[in-house]
Amino acid sequence: MRSLITILFFTALHLSAQSGETLKELGDGWYEVMGTSSLENLTLEQATRKAQDNACREAIEHFSGVQVSSSSSYVMGESERMDIDKYSQIINSVSAGLILEKMPLIKPRIIPGSTDIEVKLKVKVGQQKGKHDPKFKLRSSLDREYYKHGEEMTISVTPSMDCYLNILNFSSNDSVYILFPNKLLKNNFIRSGQTFLLPSEEDRDRGIRFRVGLLPGKDEDLEMIKILATKENIPFTALSSISTIGTYESTQSDIIGWIIDIPRDQMVESDLQYWIHK
């Protein structure tokens, strides 16, 4: 088990007044927006990502009129500093809005006379239609939070209504793997109150297993399982490669584009982050 040296809770700062106009509406959900973040205790890459996240939140708040809170935790592990808010744009993402497209307009730059970094983005914000159905819920869990490289994972899901399950794995290399349904397990209809296991004992007997793994050069990493349940079967079609066990691969932007078209009262989601280490 990894040694956790310290946990620092950091509340993201919103855009700096030094930047002048921080947000400009371009129409049709498009914005030019500035974002800042302190470089203190962060690498340039981490601070840049934080500044971009702040800019995206600013655009979503302006678009939806809903304040988007951010509480990021940094965990100092044995090998490197890990940002466990790395999936902030896709965790329970439907409540206020989604960033559909994002492009940098300037290179990240340090604000003169400060230790803050500044970015400028062009982003497109979208939002699902309708309101969440409070009777539609998911109870979900992993068999553990920490895994060693190569260990098997089991996912448990219990819906409150009859539904169709989609289980996705957001990898640290920005790829998204559709774990379920897949070529070998095609029927994703689950009854209300039924506890679904992926993989089940029957699946294991057939040789179906899901093993976690570190990318080359990594000693530890953070990834996320996202579970989406829909009242109707809404197949995801923007698929690319297929793995040896029949799972599909896609991109975060394609997944977000798929989610945005599903009415909110027709779906519910759950997010489960987990660590991998040597």
Summary of the structure (lengths in Angstrom):
residues: 278
radius of gyration: 19.7
end to end distance: 9.3
largest distance: 63.2
contacts: 840
relative contact order: 0.17
helix: 15%
strand: 39%
